[in-house]
Amino acid sequence: MYKFLIIFTLFFLSVAPAMADEPCQRDGDCIVVGEWDISVAFGYGNKTNPLTSYDDIPLYVIPSIAYYGENWFFDNFNFGYTLTEQESFTINLATSYSDERAFFYRWDPSNIFLPQSASINNAKDLRPSDDFGIEEVSQPAVLNELESRNFTVYGGVELFWYGKLGVLKIAAAHDLLNVHNGQEIDINWTYSLAISDWRFDLALKTAWKSSEVIDYYFGVRASENAYWSEKYQPNSDWSNSIELTTRYHISPSWDLLLAARYTQLANEIIDSPIINEDYTSSYFVGAAYRF
């Protein structure tokens, strides 16, 4: 999938400047200020789980709910306040939640309100199996059940810069609940292309996680394995993602939807003894209804 997305990205960027249309040219492209925007997507998808012996996460139903007022907004249970809004840029104060905990718990908000949208039916706790084997030459495997990784909320500032070649978002946030006292920085470029009833949204993202974030979610507790608790001491690092969302407008309320995402995990995360993949990916195919 990664090679396909890279090839498509190069093609997309080569033709986009000549074919691009103005945003919000059709009802449903943008959220109307002062009105609730509620939608739900039905279909099938999958989110891979890089944790050793943890199940992948199936996707069946994906809700989305948002409200944007003149200054404050609510977006899938994140809250924000607009400090300034100009023609070419916007600066907000906003909350967010981390996506790392989603690998441990299926009902984490990041597994419900996905970037492409989706809630999970027939869910069960994502528990490691009894055979939690992580092989390391001449070293003990991580055999004990992992302790809980708690949910937290981040708060910080985000900048949106609007240009002819897309929207650039830069966000910096800090753990508000003192779960790990870590920080995150996200840099996200998004380009939208509308062709007749088709709409394509391409996003390239790089995300910096502080050492506190990586160690809290991917580090090893002494109760899980005493050796790796001392051996694995991660530093801060960057993960990189590419996303493609394709929608086909079939009526004022219905869209057909195809979404895919690939994330190359940071090297510091890959080095964790509880990780057995160097990437995570997701896809979803279905139909979305906007109320």
Secondary structure, DSSP 8 states (H G I E B T S, - for coil): -HHHHHHHHHHHHHHHHHH---TT-STTSS--TTSEEEEEEEEEEEE---BTT---EEEEEEEEEEEE-SSEEEETTEEEEEEEE-SSEEEEEEEEE-SGGGGT-TTSGGGTS-SS--B-SS-------S-----BTTB----S--------EEEEEEEEEEETTEEEEEEEEEESS-SS--EEEEEEEEEEEEETTEEEEEEEEEEEE-HHHHHHHHS--TTT-HHHHHH-----EEEEEEEEEEEEE-SSSEEEEEEEEEEE--HHHHTSTTB--SEEEEEEEEEEEE-
